[in-house]
Amino acid sequence: MLILQVFIYLQVLDFLTTLVGFKLGASEASPFIAKLIHLSSPAIGVAASKLVGLSIAGVCVATNRVKMLTWANYWYAALIVWNLSMILSGRVTVISTHAPVH
C-alpha cells in the first residue's frame, strides 16, 4: 500500500531532520515528545513518538481509514520542509517535529 509506504518514509525523514536539528541546538515544541525526550534521550524520545505514530497508522489501515494517512502524509511532508528550512536557514531554535512555534 503506497500511502503506508509514504507514511513510513516521512516518519524516517522527520526523525532524521529532527535529530539533525537537535545537533544544531534546536528544541522540541511538542509537549508530548519533549516529555519522552526528558524521560530518555532525544533519539529514544523521538523514536518512541514514531512508534506511537506507526501504531496509529496500523489502526487506520486495519479499520480501513486510509484517508487519515493521506492527511497525515501532507502534515509530515510540511513538517519536514519546515525542519529543513530551519536547518538550512540557521534558525534551528524553532524547529519542531509536530507543530511550528509562533
Buried (B, 14 or more C-beta within 10 A) or exposed (E): EEBBEBBBBBBEBBBEBBBBBBEBEBBBBBEEBBEBBEEEEBEEBBBBBBEEBEEEBEEBBEEEEBEBBEEBBEBBBEBBEBBBEBBEEEEBEBBBBBBEEE
